Amino acid sequence: MAKSKTTEPTSVKSPDYICWTVTGTGDTAFWNRMGAAWQHKDGKGLSLKLDTLPVDGRIVLRRPLASAEGART
């Protein structure tokens, strides 16, 4: 099966978004990093790389903090 060039990163770069699973709400919410996302070259979609899958809660995509762009936490 041929891979689409628009969904495959051509070089290793920092993700455009960090993927989090969030349980709870407000001040008691618990955020756990679960992966990252990269924008497609054509700007019409995202590629996700998930390290884990949530059992419950919601999935949130956030832009990385400038101080943590290259860090994995």
N, CA, C, O and CB atoms as a CASP TS submission, in Angstrom:
PFRMAT TS
TARGET T0000
AUTHOR 0000-0000-0000
METHOD Language model
MODEL 1
PARENT N/A
ATOM      1  N   MET     1       0.842  -1.175   0.000  1.00  0.00           N
ATOM      2  CA  MET     1       0.000   0.000   0.000  1.00  0.00           C
ATOM      3  C   MET     1       0.889   1.241   0.000  1.00  0.00           C
ATOM      4  O   MET     1       1.773   1.364   0.848  1.00  0.00           O
ATOM      5  CB  MET     1      -0.959  -0.004   1.217  1.00  0.00           C
ATOM      6  N   ALA     2       0.669   2.151  -0.930  1.00  0.00           N
ATOM      7  CA  ALA     2       1.463   3.374  -1.033  1.00  0.00           C
ATOM      8  C   ALA     2       1.063   4.366   0.038  1.00  0.00           C
ATOM      9  O   ALA     2      -0.119   4.510   0.349  1.00  0.00           O
ATOM     10  CB  ALA     2       1.305   4.004  -2.414  1.00  0.00           C
ATOM     11  N   LYS     3       2.040   5.048   0.602  1.00  0.00           N
ATOM     12  CA  LYS     3       1.775   6.053   1.629  1.00  0.00           C
ATOM     13  C   LYS     3       1.611   7.412   0.965  1.00  0.00           C
ATOM     14  O   LYS     3       2.311   7.740   0.007  1.00  0.00           O
ATOM     15  CB  LYS     3       2.915   6.089   2.685  1.00  0.00           C
ATOM     16  N   SER     4       0.681   8.193   1.486  1.00  0.00           N
ATOM     17  CA  SER     4       0.448   9.534   0.965  1.00  0.00           C
ATOM     18  C   SER     4       1.530  10.476   1.471  1.00  0.00           C
ATOM     19  O   SER     4       1.839  10.485   2.662  1.00  0.00           O
ATOM     20  CB  SER     4      -0.950  10.046   1.369  1.00  0.00           C
ATOM     21  N   LYS     5       2.101  11.261   0.584  1.00  0.00           N
ATOM     22  CA  LYS     5       3.157  12.189   0.972  1.00  0.00           C
ATOM     23  C   LYS     5       2.624  13.352   1.794  1.00  0.00           C
ATOM     24  O   LYS     5       3.399  13.996   2.501  1.00  0.00           O
ATOM     25  CB  LYS     5       3.864  12.714  -0.255  1.00  0.00           C
ATOM     26  N   THR     6       1.320  13.645   1.728  1.00  0.00           N
ATOM     27  CA  THR     6       0.777  14.767   2.495  1.00  0.00           C
ATOM     28  C   THR     6       0.606  14.428   3.962  1.00  0.00           C
ATOM     29  O   THR     6       0.481  15.332   4.788  1.00  0.00           O
ATOM     30  CB  THR     6      -0.549  15.200   1.920  1.00  0.00           C
ATOM     31  N   THR     7       0.597  13.136   4.311  1.00  0.00           N
ATOM     32  CA  THR     7       0.401  12.761   5.710  1.00  0.00           C
ATOM     33  C   THR     7       1.679  12.319   6.398  1.00  0.00           C
ATOM     34  O   THR     7       1.702  12.180   7.621  1.00  0.00           O
ATOM     35  CB  THR     7      -0.611  11.667   5.802  1.00  0.00           C
ATOM     36  N   GLU     8       2.742  12.097   5.639  1.00  0.00           N
ATOM     37  CA  GLU     8       4.004  11.641   6.215  1.00  0.00           C
ATOM     38  C   GLU     8       4.970  12.806   6.375  1.00  0.00           C
ATOM     39  O   GLU     8       5.268  13.491   5.397  1.00  0.00           O
ATOM     40  CB  GLU     8       4.631  10.546   5.341  1.00  0.00           C
ATOM     41  N   PRO     9       5.469  13.050   7.597  1.00  0.00           N
ATOM     42  CA  PRO     9       6.466  14.105   7.747  1.00  0.00           C
ATOM     43  C   PRO     9       7.722  13.763   6.949  1.00  0.00           C
ATOM     44  O   PRO     9       8.184  12.623   6.984  1.00  0.00           O
ATOM     45  CB  PRO     9       6.813  14.318   9.234  1.00  0.00           C
ATOM     46  N   THR    10       8.283  14.751   6.223  1.00  0.00           N
ATOM     47  CA  THR    10       9.477  14.489   5.429  1.00  0.00           C
ATOM     48  C   THR    10      10.732  14.568   6.275  1.00  0.00           C
ATOM     49  O   THR    10      11.754  13.983   5.919  1.00  0.00           O
ATOM     50  CB  THR    10       9.569  15.466   4.272  1.00  0.00           C
ATOM     51  N   SER    11      10.673  15.282   7.389  1.00  0.00           N
ATOM     52  CA  SER    11      11.804  15.354   8.298  1.00  0.00           C
ATOM     53  C   SER    11      11.263  15.413   9.722  1.00  0.00           C
ATOM     54  O   SER    11      10.099  15.741   9.950  1.00  0.00           O
ATOM     55  CB  SER    11      12.710  16.589   7.983  1.00  0.00           C
ATOM     56  N   VAL    12      12.122  15.093  10.659  1.00  0.00           N
ATOM     57  CA  VAL    12      11.707  15.120  12.049  1.00  0.00           C
ATOM     58  C   VAL    12      11.613  16.578  12.480  1.00  0.00           C
ATOM     59  O   VAL    12      12.585  17.326  12.371  1.00  0.00           O
ATOM     60  CB  VAL    12      12.695  14.318  12.957  1.00  0.00           C
ATOM     61  N   LYS    13      10.456  16.977  12.965  1.00  0.00           N
ATOM     62  CA  LYS    13      10.272  18.339  13.440  1.00  0.00           C
ATOM     63  C   LYS    13       9.406  18.303  14.689  1.00  0.00           C
ATOM     64  O   LYS    13       8.735  17.309  14.968  1.00  0.00           O
ATOM     65  CB  LYS    13       9.635  19.239  12.344  1.00  0.00           C
ATOM     66  N   SER    14       9.431  19.381  15.423  1.00  0.00           N
ATOM     67  CA  SER    14       8.610  19.477  16.631  1.00  0.00           C
ATOM     68  C   SER    14       7.144  19.402  16.243  1.00  0.00           C
ATOM     69  O   SER    14       6.760  19.904  15.186  1.00  0.00           O
ATOM     70  CB  SER    14       8.905  20.789  17.410  1.00  0.00           C
ATOM     71  N   PRO    15       6.326  18.789  17.072  1.00  0.00           N
ATOM     72  CA  PRO    15       4.901  18.684  16.739  1.00  0.00           C
ATOM     73  C   PRO    15       4.220  20.055  16.766  1.00  0.00           C
ATOM     74  O   PRO    15       4.638  20.963  17.484  1.00  0.00           O
ATOM     75  CB  PRO    15       4.195  17.728  17.716  1.00  0.00           C
ATOM     76  N   ASP    16       3.172  20.173  15.970  1.00  0.00           N
ATOM     77  CA  ASP    16       2.367  21.388  15.962  1.00  0.00           C
ATOM     78  C   ASP    16       1.421  21.436  17.158  1.00  0.00           C
ATOM     79  O   ASP    16       1.056  22.513  17.631  1.00  0.00           O
ATOM     80  CB  ASP    16       1.574  21.487  14.663  1.00  0.00           C
ATOM     81  N   TYR    17       1.029  20.261  17.641  1.00  0.00           N
ATOM     82  CA  TYR    17       0.142  20.150  18.805  1.00  0.00           C
ATOM     83  C   TYR    17       0.599  18.998  19.689  1.00  0.00           C
ATOM     84  O   TYR    17       1.185  18.030  19.205  1.00  0.00           O
ATOM     85  CB  TYR    17      -1.332  19.943  18.363  1.00  0.00           C
ATOM     86  N   ILE    18       0.332  19.106  20.973  1.00  0.00           N
ATOM     87  CA  ILE    18       0.517  18.003  21.912  1.00  0.00           C
ATOM     88  C   ILE    18      -0.879  17.453  22.205  1.00  0.00           C
ATOM     89  O   ILE    18      -1.823  18.216  22.409  1.00  0.00           O
ATOM     90  CB  ILE    18       1.263  18.469  23.243  1.00  0.00           C
ATOM     91  N   CYS    19      -0.999  16.157  22.224  1.00  0.00           N
ATOM     92  CA  CYS    19      -2.271  15.497  22.458  1.00  0.00           C
ATOM     93  C   CYS    19      -2.340  15.053  23.927  1.00  0.00           C
ATOM     94  O   CYS    19      -1.460  14.344  24.414  1.00  0.00           O
ATOM     95  CB  CYS    19      -2.452  14.282  21.495  1.00  0.00           C
ATOM     96  N   TRP    20      -3.385  15.477  24.612  1.00  0.00           N
ATOM     97  CA  TRP    20      -3.575  15.180  26.026  1.00  0.00           C
ATOM     98  C   TRP    20      -4.892  14.450  26.239  1.00  0.00           C
ATOM     99  O   TRP    20      -5.850  14.675  25.499  1.00  0.00           O
ATOM    100  CB  TRP    20      -3.536  16.468  26.862  1.00  0.00           C
ATOM    101  N   THR    21      -4.951  13.583  27.236  1.00  0.00           N
ATOM    102  CA  THR    21      -6.226  13.060  27.698  1.00  0.00           C
ATOM    103  C   THR    21      -6.512  13.749  29.028  1.00  0.00           C
ATOM    104  O   THR    21      -5.647  13.824  29.900  1.00  0.00           O
ATOM    105  CB  THR    21      -6.204  11.480  27.841  1.00  0.00           C
ATOM    106  N   VAL    22      -7.727  14.246  29.170  1.00  0.00           N
ATOM    107  CA  VAL    22      -8.087  15.030  30.350  1.00  0.00           C
ATOM    108  C   VAL    22      -9.283  14.379  31.035  1.00  0.00           C
ATOM    109  O   VAL    22     -10.317  14.140  30.412  1.00  0.00           O
ATOM    110  CB  VAL    22      -8.406  16.508  29.967  1.00  0.00           C
ATOM    111  N   THR    23      -9.128  14.095  32.329  1.00  0.00           N
ATOM    112  CA  THR    23     -10.237  13.591  33.135  1.00  0.00           C
ATOM    113  C   THR    23     -10.550  14.614  34.208  1.00  0.00           C
ATOM    114  O   THR    23      -9.650  15.288  34.709  1.00  0.00           O
ATOM    115  CB  THR    23      -9.902  12.206  33.767  1.00  0.00           C
ATOM    116  N   GLY    24     -11.802  14.734  34.560  1.00  0.00           N
ATOM    117  CA  GLY    24     -12.214  15.723  35.543  1.00  0.00           C
ATOM    118  C   GLY    24     -12.415  17.077  34.881  1.00  0.00           C
ATOM    119  O   GLY    24     -12.246  17.227  33.671  1.00  0.00           O
ATOM    120  N   THR    25     -12.779  18.061  35.700  1.00  0.00           N
ATOM    121  CA  THR    25     -13.026  19.408  35.184  1.00  0.00           C
ATOM    122  C   THR    25     -12.439  20.453  36.120  1.00  0.00           C
ATOM    123  O   THR    25     -12.155  20.187  37.287  1.00  0.00           O
ATOM    124  CB  THR    25     -14.532  19.650  34.995  1.00  0.00           C
ATOM    125  N   GLY    26     -12.269  21.642  35.574  1.00  0.00           N
ATOM    126  CA  GLY    26     -11.819  22.774  36.382  1.00  0.00           C
ATOM    127  C   GLY    26     -10.483  22.535  37.050  1.00  0.00           C
ATOM    128  O   GLY    26      -9.563  21.969  36.459  1.00  0.00           O
ATOM    129  N   ASP    27     -10.390  22.985  38.323  1.00  0.00           N
ATOM    130  CA  ASP    27      -9.131  22.877  39.075  1.00  0.00           C
ATOM    131  C   ASP    27      -8.760  21.441  39.419  1.00  0.00           C
ATOM    132  O   ASP    27      -7.609  21.173  39.765  1.00  0.00           O
ATOM    133  CB  ASP    27      -9.224  23.681  40.347  1.00  0.00           C
ATOM    134  N   THR    28      -9.705  20.514  39.333  1.00  0.00           N
ATOM    135  CA  THR    28      -9.412  19.119  39.672  1.00  0.00           C
ATOM    136  C   THR    28      -9.133  18.262  38.438  1.00  0.00           C
ATOM    137  O   THR    28      -8.987  17.045  38.556  1.00  0.00           O
ATOM    138  CB  THR    28     -10.570  18.524  40.452  1.00  0.00           C
ATOM    139  N   ALA    29      -9.057  18.882  37.251  1.00  0.00           N
ATOM    140  CA  ALA    29      -8.783  18.131  36.022  1.00  0.00           C
ATOM    141  C   ALA    29      -7.366  17.564  36.064  1.00  0.00           C
ATOM    142  O   ALA    29      -6.440  18.201  36.566  1.00  0.00           O
ATOM    143  CB  ALA    29      -8.969  19.032  34.771  1.00  0.00           C
ATOM    144  N   PHE    30      -7.219  16.362  35.529  1.00  0.00           N
ATOM    145  CA  PHE    30      -5.923  15.701  35.448  1.00  0.00           C
ATOM    146  C   PHE    30      -5.558  15.561  33.975  1.00  0.00           C
ATOM    147  O   PHE    30      -6.293  14.937  33.208  1.00  0.00           O
ATOM    148  CB  PHE    30      -5.945  14.307  36.164  1.00  0.00           C
ATOM    149  N   TRP    31      -4.413  16.145  33.573  1.00  0.00           N
ATOM    150  CA  TRP    31      -3.938  16.111  32.192  1.00  0.00           C
ATOM    151  C   TRP    31      -2.796  15.112  32.068  1.00  0.00           C
ATOM    152  O   TRP    31      -1.840  15.162  32.842  1.00  0.00           O
ATOM    153  CB  TRP    31      -3.483  17.516  31.729  1.00  0.00           C
ATOM    154  N   ASN    32      -2.890  14.208  31.104  1.00  0.00           N
ATOM    155  CA  ASN    32      -1.858  13.214  30.865  1.00  0.00           C
ATOM    156  C   ASN    32      -1.494  13.235  29.373  1.00  0.00           C
ATOM    157  O   ASN    32      -2.354  13.026  28.517  1.00  0.00           O
ATOM    158  CB  ASN    32      -2.337  11.792  31.311  1.00  0.00           C
ATOM    159  N   ARG    33      -0.227  13.487  29.071  1.00  0.00           N
ATOM    160  CA  ARG    33       0.211  13.536  27.672  1.00  0.00           C
ATOM    161  C   ARG    33       0.072  12.162  27.046  1.00  0.00           C
ATOM    162  O   ARG    33       0.477  11.159  27.632  1.00  0.00           O
ATOM    163  CB  ARG    33       1.674  14.032  27.564  1.00  0.00           C
ATOM    164  N   MET    34      -0.508  12.120  25.842  1.00  0.00           N
ATOM    165  CA  MET    34      -0.731  10.834  25.193  1.00  0.00           C
ATOM    166  C   MET    34      -0.188  10.775  23.769  1.00  0.00           C
ATOM    167  O   MET    34      -0.262   9.726  23.129  1.00  0.00           O
ATOM    168  CB  MET    34      -2.197  10.526  25.181  1.00  0.00           C
ATOM    169  N   GLY    35       0.353  11.875  23.261  1.00  0.00           N
ATOM    170  CA  GLY    35       0.892  11.838  21.912  1.00  0.00           C
ATOM    171  C   GLY    35       1.106  13.233  21.350  1.00  0.00           C
ATOM    172  O   GLY    35       1.206  14.209  22.094  1.00  0.00           O
ATOM    173  N   ALA    36       1.175  13.314  20.010  1.00  0.00           N
ATOM    174  CA  ALA    36       1.432  14.584  19.348  1.00  0.00           C
ATOM    175  C   ALA    36       0.749  14.579  17.986  1.00  0.00           C
ATOM    176  O   ALA    36       0.325  13.538  17.484  1.00  0.00           O
ATOM    177  CB  ALA    36       2.957  14.840  19.204  1.00  0.00           C
ATOM    178  N   ALA    37       0.654  15.790  17.394  1.00  0.00           N
ATOM    179  CA  ALA    37       0.025  15.938  16.078  1.00  0.00           C
ATOM    180  C   ALA    37       0.829  16.906  15.230  1.00  0.00           C
ATOM    181  O   ALA    37       1.388  17.882  15.731  1.00  0.00           O
ATOM    182  CB  ALA    37      -1.436  16.426  16.212  1.00  0.00           C
ATOM    183  N   TRP    38       0.877  16.614  13.930  1.00  0.00           N
ATOM    184  CA  TRP    38       1.564  17.456  12.962  1.00  0.00           C
ATOM    185  C   TRP    38       0.588  17.845  11.867  1.00  0.00           C
ATOM    186  O   TRP    38      -0.181  17.011  11.389  1.00  0.00           O
ATOM    187  CB  TRP    38       2.799  16.735  12.369  1.00  0.00           C
ATOM    188  N   GLN    39       0.616  19.123  11.464  1.00  0.00           N
ATOM    189  CA  GLN    39      -0.242  19.630  10.404  1.00  0.00           C
ATOM    190  C   GLN    39       0.223  19.091   9.058  1.00  0.00           C
ATOM    191  O   GLN    39       1.426  19.011   8.809  1.00  0.00           O
ATOM    192  CB  GLN    39      -0.250  21.171  10.396  1.00  0.00           C
ATOM    193  N   HIS    40      -0.710  18.721   8.192  1.00  0.00           N
ATOM    194  CA  HIS    40      -0.372  18.298   6.836  1.00  0.00           C
ATOM    195  C   HIS    40       0.131  19.490   6.037  1.00  0.00           C
ATOM    196  O   HIS    40      -0.229  20.633   6.319  1.00  0.00           O
ATOM    197  CB  HIS    40      -1.592  17.655   6.140  1.00  0.00           C
ATOM    198  N   LYS    41       0.959  19.221   5.048  1.00  0.00           N
ATOM    199  CA  LYS    41       1.516  20.292   4.211  1.00  0.00           C
ATOM    200  C   LYS    41       0.425  21.118   3.540  1.00  0.00           C
ATOM    201  O   LYS    41       0.577  22.328   3.373  1.00  0.00           O
ATOM    202  CB  LYS    41       2.438  19.704   3.149  1.00  0.00           C
ATOM    203  N   ASP    42      -0.679  20.470   3.153  1.00  0.00           N
ATOM    204  CA  ASP    42      -1.751  21.197   2.472  1.00  0.00           C
ATOM    205  C   ASP    42      -2.654  21.955   3.444  1.00  0.00           C
ATOM    206  O   ASP    42      -3.559  22.670   3.014  1.00  0.00           O
ATOM    207  CB  ASP    42      -2.583  20.236   1.651  1.00  0.00           C
ATOM    208  N   GLY    43      -2.415  21.802   4.767  1.00  0.00           N
ATOM    209  CA  GLY    43      -3.182  22.533   5.771  1.00  0.00           C
ATOM    210  C   GLY    43      -4.598  22.033   5.976  1.00  0.00           C
ATOM    211  O   GLY    43      -5.393  22.697   6.641  1.00  0.00           O
ATOM    212  N   LYS    44      -4.936  20.868   5.418  1.00  0.00           N
ATOM    213  CA  LYS    44      -6.309  20.373   5.489  1.00  0.00           C
ATOM    214  C   LYS    44      -6.499  19.223   6.467  1.00  0.00           C
ATOM    215  O   LYS    44      -7.555  18.591   6.475  1.00  0.00           O
ATOM    216  CB  LYS    44      -6.753  19.939   4.135  1.00  0.00           C
ATOM    217  N   GLY    45      -5.497  18.941   7.288  1.00  0.00           N
ATOM    218  CA  GLY    45      -5.634  17.840   8.230  1.00  0.00           C
ATOM    219  C   GLY    45      -4.438  17.736   9.151  1.00  0.00           C
ATOM    220  O   GLY    45      -3.503  18.533   9.083  1.00  0.00           O
ATOM    221  N   LEU    46      -4.489  16.726  10.025  1.00  0.00           N
ATOM    222  CA  LEU    46      -3.431  16.471  10.998  1.00  0.00           C
ATOM    223  C   LEU    46      -3.072  14.996  10.974  1.00  0.00           C
ATOM    224  O   LEU    46      -3.920  14.150  10.692  1.00  0.00           O
ATOM    225  CB  LEU    46      -3.864  16.904  12.420  1.00  0.00           C
ATOM    226  N   SER    47      -1.819  14.688  11.268  1.00  0.00           N
ATOM    227  CA  SER    47      -1.395  13.312  11.520  1.00  0.00           C
ATOM    228  C   SER    47      -1.156  13.188  13.015  1.00  0.00           C
ATOM    229  O   SER    47      -0.452  14.007  13.606  1.00  0.00           O
ATOM    230  CB  SER    47      -0.102  12.933  10.694  1.00  0.00           C
ATOM    231  N   LEU    48      -1.740  12.167  13.627  1.00  0.00           N
ATOM    232  CA  LEU    48      -1.589  11.929  15.062  1.00  0.00           C
ATOM    233  C   LEU    48      -0.649  10.759  15.296  1.00  0.00           C
ATOM    234  O   LEU    48      -0.703   9.758  14.582  1.00  0.00           O
ATOM    235  CB  LEU    48      -2.958  11.661  15.723  1.00  0.00           C
ATOM    236  N   LYS    49       0.214  10.889  16.299  1.00  0.00           N
ATOM    237  CA  LYS    49       1.009   9.770  16.788  1.00  0.00           C
ATOM    238  C   LYS    49       0.633   9.621  18.252  1.00  0.00           C
ATOM    239  O   LYS    49       0.989  10.458  19.082  1.00  0.00           O
ATOM    240  CB  LYS    49       2.575  10.000  16.589  1.00  0.00           C
ATOM    241  N   LEU    50      -0.083   8.558  18.563  1.00  0.00           N
ATOM    242  CA  LEU    50      -0.539   8.335  19.925  1.00  0.00           C
ATOM    243  C   LEU    50       0.322   7.281  20.600  1.00  0.00           C
ATOM    244  O   LEU    50       0.579   6.221  20.028  1.00  0.00           O
ATOM    245  CB  LEU    50      -2.013   7.916  19.941  1.00  0.00           C
ATOM    246  N   ASP    51       0.770   7.575  21.823  1.00  0.00           N
ATOM    247  CA  ASP    51       1.557   6.638  22.611  1.00  0.00           C
ATOM    248  C   ASP    51       0.674   5.795  23.512  1.00  0.00           C
ATOM    249  O   ASP    51       1.096   4.753  24.012  1.00  0.00           O
ATOM    250  CB  ASP    51       2.587   7.381  23.441  1.00  0.00           C
ATOM    251  N   THR    52      -0.550   6.249  23.714  1.00  0.00           N
ATOM    252  CA  THR    52      -1.499   5.552  24.578  1.00  0.00           C
ATOM    253  C   THR    52      -2.908   5.921  24.129  1.00  0.00           C
ATOM    254  O   THR    52      -3.087   6.883  23.382  1.00  0.00           O
ATOM    255  CB  THR    52      -1.273   5.914  26.088  1.00  0.00           C
ATOM    256  N   LEU    53      -3.895   5.176  24.570  1.00  0.00           N
ATOM    257  CA  LEU    53      -5.294   5.484  24.288  1.00  0.00           C
ATOM    258  C   LEU    53      -6.043   5.663  25.601  1.00  0.00           C
ATOM    259  O   LEU    53      -5.826   4.898  26.541  1.00  0.00           O
ATOM    260  CB  LEU    53      -5.948   4.369  23.429  1.00  0.00           C
ATOM    261  N   PRO    54      -6.922   6.662  25.685  1.00  0.00           N
ATOM    262  CA  PRO    54      -7.652   6.877  26.933  1.00  0.00           C
ATOM    263  C   PRO    54      -8.783   5.871  27.109  1.00  0.00           C
ATOM    264  O   PRO    54      -9.392   5.426  26.137  1.00  0.00           O
ATOM    265  CB  PRO    54      -8.208   8.291  26.978  1.00  0.00           C
ATOM    266  N   VAL    55      -9.050   5.525  28.348  1.00  0.00           N
ATOM    267  CA  VAL    55     -10.181   4.664  28.679  1.00  0.00           C
ATOM    268  C   VAL    55     -11.420   5.531  28.904  1.00  0.00           C
ATOM    269  O   VAL    55     -12.538   5.133  28.580  1.00  0.00           O
ATOM    270  CB  VAL    55      -9.874   3.797  29.939  1.00  0.00           C
ATOM    271  N   ASP    56     -11.203   6.709  29.457  1.00  0.00           N
ATOM    272  CA  ASP    56     -12.285   7.658  29.672  1.00  0.00           C
ATOM    273  C   ASP    56     -11.717   9.075  29.558  1.00  0.00           C
ATOM    274  O   ASP    56     -10.528   9.240  29.282  1.00  0.00           O
ATOM    275  CB  ASP    56     -12.968   7.432  31.064  1.00  0.00           C
ATOM    276  N   GLY    57     -12.525  10.068  29.760  1.00  0.00           N
ATOM    277  CA  GLY    57     -12.062  11.442  29.657  1.00  0.00           C
ATOM    278  C   GLY    57     -12.205  11.956  28.246  1.00  0.00           C
ATOM    279  O   GLY    57     -12.910  11.364  27.429  1.00  0.00           O
ATOM    280  N   ARG    58     -11.545  13.048  27.960  1.00  0.00           N
ATOM    281  CA  ARG    58     -11.618  13.656  26.641  1.00  0.00           C
ATOM    282  C   ARG    58     -10.203  13.850  26.099  1.00  0.00           C
ATOM    283  O   ARG    58      -9.233  13.858  26.858  1.00  0.00           O
ATOM    284  CB  ARG    58     -12.382  15.009  26.694  1.00  0.00           C
ATOM    285  N   ILE    59     -10.096  14.006  24.772  1.00  0.00           N
ATOM    286  CA  ILE    59      -8.816  14.238  24.127  1.00  0.00           C
ATOM    287  C   ILE    59      -8.739  15.718  23.764  1.00  0.00           C
ATOM    288  O   ILE    59      -9.673  16.269  23.181  1.00  0.00           O
ATOM    289  CB  ILE    59      -8.638  13.329  22.864  1.00  0.00           C
ATOM    290  N   VAL    60      -7.622  16.356  24.110  1.00  0.00           N
ATOM    291  CA  VAL    60      -7.421  17.783  23.862  1.00  0.00           C
ATOM    292  C   VAL    60      -6.113  17.967  23.098  1.00  0.00           C
ATOM    293  O   VAL    60      -5.088  17.394  23.468  1.00  0.00           O
ATOM    294  CB  VAL    60      -7.405  18.594  25.201  1.00  0.00           C
ATOM    295  N   LEU    61      -6.149  18.768  22.031  1.00  0.00           N
ATOM    296  CA  LEU    61      -4.938  19.138  21.301  1.00  0.00           C
ATOM    297  C   LEU    61      -4.588  20.575  21.660  1.00  0.00           C
ATOM    298  O   LEU    61      -5.421  21.474  21.542  1.00  0.00           O
ATOM    299  CB  LEU    61      -5.127  18.973  19.754  1.00  0.00           C
ATOM    300  N   ARG    62      -3.339  20.786  22.102  1.00  0.00           N
ATOM    301  CA  ARG    62      -2.866  22.124  22.480  1.00  0.00           C
ATOM    302  C   ARG    62      -1.524  22.377  21.809  1.00  0.00           C
ATOM    303  O   ARG    62      -0.729  21.454  21.628  1.00  0.00           O
ATOM    304  CB  ARG    62      -2.745  22.266  24.033  1.00  0.00           C
ATOM    305  N   ARG    63      -1.277  23.614  21.445  1.00  0.00           N
ATOM    306  CA  ARG    63       0.034  23.978  20.906  1.00  0.00           C
ATOM    307  C   ARG    63       1.069  23.790  22.023  1.00  0.00           C
ATOM    308  O   ARG    63       0.770  24.074  23.183  1.00  0.00           O
ATOM    309  CB  ARG    63       0.041  25.465  20.359  1.00  0.00           C
ATOM    310  N   PRO    64       2.277  23.319  21.697  1.00  0.00           N
ATOM    311  CA  PRO    64       3.311  23.135  22.721  1.00  0.00           C
ATOM    312  C   PRO    64       3.735  24.475  23.311  1.00  0.00           C
ATOM    313  O   PRO    64       3.705  25.504  22.636  1.00  0.00           O
ATOM    314  CB  PRO    64       4.532  22.409  22.131  1.00  0.00           C
ATOM    315  N   LEU    65       4.127  24.446  24.571  1.00  0.00           N
ATOM    316  CA  LEU    65       4.686  25.639  25.197  1.00  0.00           C
ATOM    317  C   LEU    65       6.062  25.897  24.602  1.00  0.00           C
ATOM    318  O   LEU    65       6.788  24.951  24.297  1.00  0.00           O
ATOM    319  CB  LEU    65       4.767  25.481  26.745  1.00  0.00           C
ATOM    320  N   ALA    66       6.425  27.143  24.436  1.00  0.00           N
ATOM    321  CA  ALA    66       7.710  27.497  23.808  1.00  0.00           C
ATOM    322  C   ALA    66       8.889  26.883  24.558  1.00  0.00           C
ATOM    323  O   ALA    66       9.861  26.467  23.929  1.00  0.00           O
ATOM    324  CB  ALA    66       7.873  29.023  23.750  1.00  0.00           C
ATOM    325  N   SER    67       8.825  26.816  25.878  1.00  0.00           N
ATOM    326  CA  SER    67       9.935  26.292  26.667  1.00  0.00           C
ATOM    327  C   SER    67      10.015  24.774  26.608  1.00  0.00           C
ATOM    328  O   SER    67      11.041  24.201  26.975  1.00  0.00           O
ATOM    329  CB  SER    67       9.806  26.739  28.104  1.00  0.00           C
ATOM    330  N   ALA    68       8.962  24.114  26.155  1.00  0.00           N
ATOM    331  CA  ALA    68       8.935  22.642  26.167  1.00  0.00           C
ATOM    332  C   ALA    68       8.790  22.045  24.773  1.00  0.00           C
ATOM    333  O   ALA    68       8.448  20.868  24.652  1.00  0.00           O
ATOM    334  CB  ALA    68       7.798  22.152  27.044  1.00  0.00           C
ATOM    335  N   GLU    69       9.040  22.822  23.710  1.00  0.00           N
ATOM    336  CA  GLU    69       8.811  22.337  22.360  1.00  0.00           C
ATOM    337  C   GLU    69       9.545  21.049  22.055  1.00  0.00           C
ATOM    338  O   GLU    69       8.956  20.134  21.478  1.00  0.00           O
ATOM    339  CB  GLU    69       9.210  23.376  21.379  1.00  0.00           C
ATOM    340  N   GLY    70      10.817  20.947  22.425  1.00  0.00           N
ATOM    341  CA  GLY    70      11.585  19.761  22.114  1.00  0.00           C
ATOM    342  C   GLY    70      11.592  18.733  23.227  1.00  0.00           C
ATOM    343  O   GLY    70      12.156  17.650  23.069  1.00  0.00           O
ATOM    344  N   ALA    71      10.977  19.055  24.342  1.00  0.00           N
ATOM    345  CA  ALA    71      10.999  18.157  25.494  1.00  0.00           C
ATOM    346  C   ALA    71       9.842  17.190  25.456  1.00  0.00           C
ATOM    347  O   ALA    71       8.746  17.525  25.007  1.00  0.00           O
ATOM    348  CB  ALA    71      10.969  18.947  26.787  1.00  0.00           C
ATOM    349  N   ARG    72      10.095  15.994  25.928  1.00  0.00           N
ATOM    350  CA  ARG    72       9.028  15.002  26.095  1.00  0.00           C
ATOM    351  C   ARG    72       8.793  14.856  27.578  1.00  0.00           C
ATOM    352  O   ARG    72       9.702  14.495  28.325  1.00  0.00           O
ATOM    353  CB  ARG    72       9.393  13.618  25.435  1.00  0.00           C
ATOM    354  N   THR    73       7.566  15.137  28.014  1.00  0.00           N
ATOM    355  CA  THR    73       7.229  15.010  29.427  1.00  0.00           C
ATOM    356  C   THR    73       6.141  13.995  29.623  1.00  0.00           C
ATOM    357  O   THR    73       5.721  13.751  30.754  1.00  0.00           O
ATOM    358  CB  THR    73       6.805  16.344  30.004  1.00  0.00           C
TER
END
